[in-house]
Amino acid sequence: LILPALPTPQLLLPKDGKKERLRDLGLRLYQFICVSLIISLCTFPVVLYHFHRFTTLGVLSNLIAVPIVAFLVLPAGLMAVSLLPASFSAAGFFLTLGSLGLKLIVILTAKLDSISWASFWPGTLRAWQVAVAYVLLLLPLVKSNRWCRFGIMVACSLVLIFSWMFPNHFSSAKSMLRVTYLDVSQGNSALVNFPGKGNMLVDGG
């Protein structure tokens, strides 16, 4: 739905209707990056809701990891499955080959994860915020009055921004579990405030 609506740079379009290998490769790379961005954007609310973090290097890691999986790991795995009834050693060879690709991806992930700005925590979303975020993402695809869509998008954006800047105004303190970590350099403890009444100090020394 989204990819065909995106503009294609003139530089990547074929000249005089004739395809050129370099332009075609550039167009495919451009579409691959666009698809990665679209998927990252459309899964952002759910990822943030469940995992509480978001990566800034998803597109870069996909550019490296997806070809390794598509051209090495998956073909090697399929070859191993097909050869398994005939020869354990041949199947083992292809499994080892595929595992090298997986190890390469693990090393890549570890390297990217070591970068301080590779992922960030912009706050934990609540279920209603996820719903508002998807309304905001899907509205541009809905065929309706332009000004009506614009008004709803502005309203949704303001609600999300305000709820992110002032979270306490959108939730009752009595219904929240709050954990405060107290760090004194040589050790730390955690003060837990339970919903309603009751507190607990973990590792008070």
Secondary structure, DSSP 4 states (H G I P E B T S, - for coil): --GGGS---GGGSPBTTB--HHHHHHHHHHHHHHHHHHHHHHHHHHHHHHHS-EES-HHHHHHHHHHHIIIIIHHHHHHHHHHTTT-HHHHHHHHHHHHHHHHHHHHHHHHHHTSTTSEE---PPPHHHHHHHHHHHHGGGS-S-HHHHHHHHHHHHHHHHHHHH-GGGGS-GGG--EEEEEE-SS-EEEEEE-SSS-EEEE---
